[in-house]
Amino acid sequence: MKKISMLLLFLGIIVTFIGILPFIFAYPYCNSCANSGPSNFWELTLMLSYEGQGWYLIIGIVLLLLAMLSLFKRKRVQY
C-alpha cells in the first residue's frame, strides 16, 4: 500500500507541475509563422499542458490528495 501511495504522490507532483505551466509560461506556437511547432521537448511539454485546459492541474491535485490521505491513514493505523 505504501508503494501505491508513493506512486500516487510522485504522479501527482508531475501532473500538477504540468498543469501549472500554462499559468506561468506563454504558449510557444505562432499561427502566422512558417513551420511553427515544438522545436524541443520543453515547447512540446508547454503545448501539451495548454491543450489539457486545466485538467492536468485538477487531476494532479486529486492524486496528491489521495496520496496524502492514504499516507496519513497508514500512519494513524500504525499508532
MODELLER restraints for C-alpha pairs under 7 A, 6 or more apart:
rsr = mdl.restraints
at = mdl.atoms
rsr.add(forms.Gaussian(group=physical.xy_distance, feature=features.Distance(at['CA:5:A'], at['CA:67:A']), mean=4.85, stdev=0.5))
rsr.add(forms.Gaussian(group=physical.xy_distance, feature=features.Distance(at['CA:5:A'], at['CA:70:A']), mean=6.24, stdev=0.5))
rsr.add(forms.Gaussian(group=physical.xy_distance, feature=features.Distance(at['CA:5:A'], at['CA:71:A']), mean=6.45, stdev=0.5))
rsr.add(forms.Gaussian(group=physical.xy_distance, feature=features.Distance(at['CA:6:A'], at['CA:67:A']), mean=6.90, stdev=0.5))
rsr.add(forms.Gaussian(group=physical.xy_distance, feature=features.Distance(at['CA:8:A'], at['CA:63:A']), mean=5.75, stdev=0.5))
rsr.add(forms.Gaussian(group=physical.xy_distance, feature=features.Distance(at['CA:8:A'], at['CA:64:A']), mean=6.73, stdev=0.5))
rsr.add(forms.Gaussian(group=physical.xy_distance, feature=features.Distance(at['CA:8:A'], at['CA:67:A']), mean=5.39, stdev=0.5))
rsr.add(forms.Gaussian(group=physical.xy_distance, feature=features.Distance(at['CA:9:A'], at['CA:63:A']), mean=6.65, stdev=0.5))
rsr.add(forms.Gaussian(group=physical.xy_distance, feature=features.Distance(at['CA:9:A'], at['CA:64:A']), mean=5.36, stdev=0.5))
rsr.add(forms.Gaussian(group=physical.xy_distance, feature=features.Distance(at['CA:9:A'], at['CA:67:A']), mean=5.21, stdev=0.5))
rsr.add(forms.Gaussian(group=physical.xy_distance, feature=features.Distance(at['CA:12:A'], at['CA:60:A']), mean=4.36, stdev=0.5))
rsr.add(forms.Gaussian(group=physical.xy_distance, feature=features.Distance(at['CA:12:A'], at['CA:61:A']), mean=6.43, stdev=0.5))
rsr.add(forms.Gaussian(group=physical.xy_distance, feature=features.Distance(at['CA:12:A'], at['CA:63:A']), mean=4.78, stdev=0.5))
rsr.add(forms.Gaussian(group=physical.xy_distance, feature=features.Distance(at['CA:12:A'], at['CA:64:A']), mean=4.86, stdev=0.5))
rsr.add(forms.Gaussian(group=physical.xy_distance, feature=features.Distance(at['CA:13:A'], at['CA:60:A']), mean=6.58, stdev=0.5))
rsr.add(forms.Gaussian(group=physical.xy_distance, feature=features.Distance(at['CA:13:A'], at['CA:64:A']), mean=6.93, stdev=0.5))
rsr.add(forms.Gaussian(group=physical.xy_distance, feature=features.Distance(at['CA:15:A'], at['CA:56:A']), mean=5.67, stdev=0.5))
rsr.add(forms.Gaussian(group=physical.xy_distance, feature=features.Distance(at['CA:15:A'], at['CA:57:A']), mean=6.62, stdev=0.5))
rsr.add(forms.Gaussian(group=physical.xy_distance, feature=features.Distance(at['CA:15:A'], at['CA:60:A']), mean=4.77, stdev=0.5))
rsr.add(forms.Gaussian(group=physical.xy_distance, feature=features.Distance(at['CA:16:A'], at['CA:56:A']), mean=6.28, stdev=0.5))
rsr.add(forms.Gaussian(group=physical.xy_distance, feature=features.Distance(at['CA:16:A'], at['CA:57:A']), mean=4.83, stdev=0.5))
rsr.add(forms.Gaussian(group=physical.xy_distance, feature=features.Distance(at['CA:16:A'], at['CA:60:A']), mean=4.30, stdev=0.5))
rsr.add(forms.Gaussian(group=physical.xy_distance, feature=features.Distance(at['CA:16:A'], at['CA:61:A']), mean=6.26, stdev=0.5))
rsr.add(forms.Gaussian(group=physical.xy_distance, feature=features.Distance(at['CA:18:A'], at['CA:49:A']), mean=5.77, stdev=0.5))
rsr.add(forms.Gaussian(group=physical.xy_distance, feature=features.Distance(at['CA:18:A'], at['CA:56:A']), mean=6.56, stdev=0.5))
rsr.add(forms.Gaussian(group=physical.xy_distance, feature=features.Distance(at['CA:19:A'], at['CA:49:A']), mean=6.02, stdev=0.5))
rsr.add(forms.Gaussian(group=physical.xy_distance, feature=features.Distance(at['CA:19:A'], at['CA:54:A']), mean=6.10, stdev=0.5))
rsr.add(forms.Gaussian(group=physical.xy_distance, feature=features.Distance(at['CA:19:A'], at['CA:56:A']), mean=4.52, stdev=0.5))
rsr.add(forms.Gaussian(group=physical.xy_distance, feature=features.Distance(at['CA:19:A'], at['CA:57:A']), mean=4.01, stdev=0.5))
rsr.add(forms.Gaussian(group=physical.xy_distance, feature=features.Distance(at['CA:20:A'], at['CA:57:A']), mean=6.35, stdev=0.5))
rsr.add(forms.Gaussian(group=physical.xy_distance, feature=features.Distance(at['CA:21:A'], at['CA:46:A']), mean=6.67, stdev=0.5))
rsr.add(forms.Gaussian(group=physical.xy_distance, feature=features.Distance(at['CA:21:A'], at['CA:49:A']), mean=6.65, stdev=0.5))
rsr.add(forms.Gaussian(group=physical.xy_distance, feature=features.Distance(at['CA:22:A'], at['CA:46:A']), mean=6.94, stdev=0.5))
rsr.add(forms.Gaussian(group=physical.xy_distance, feature=features.Distance(at['CA:22:A'], at['CA:49:A']), mean=6.38, stdev=0.5))
rsr.add(forms.Gaussian(group=physical.xy_distance, feature=features.Distance(at['CA:22:A'], at['CA:50:A']), mean=5.65, stdev=0.5))
rsr.add(forms.Gaussian(group=physical.xy_distance, feature=features.Distance(at['CA:27:A'], at['CA:46:A']), mean=6.85, stdev=0.5))
rsr.add(forms.Gaussian(group=physical.xy_distance, feature=features.Distance(at['CA:27:A'], at['CA:47:A']), mean=6.69, stdev=0.5))
rsr.add(forms.Gaussian(group=physical.xy_distance, feature=features.Distance(at['CA:28:A'], at['CA:43:A']), mean=6.21, stdev=0.5))
rsr.add(forms.Gaussian(group=physical.xy_distance, feature=features.Distance(at['CA:28:A'], at['CA:47:A']), mean=6.98, stdev=0.5))
rsr.add(forms.Gaussian(group=physical.xy_distance, feature=features.Distance(at['CA:29:A'], at['CA:36:A']), mean=6.13, stdev=0.5))
rsr.add(forms.Gaussian(group=physical.xy_distance, feature=features.Distance(at['CA:29:A'], at['CA:37:A']), mean=6.00, stdev=0.5))
rsr.add(forms.Gaussian(group=physical.xy_distance, feature=features.Distance(at['CA:30:A'], at['CA:36:A']), mean=5.95, stdev=0.5))
rsr.add(forms.Gaussian(group=physical.xy_distance, feature=features.Distance(at['CA:38:A'], at['CA:44:A']), mean=5.07, stdev=0.5))
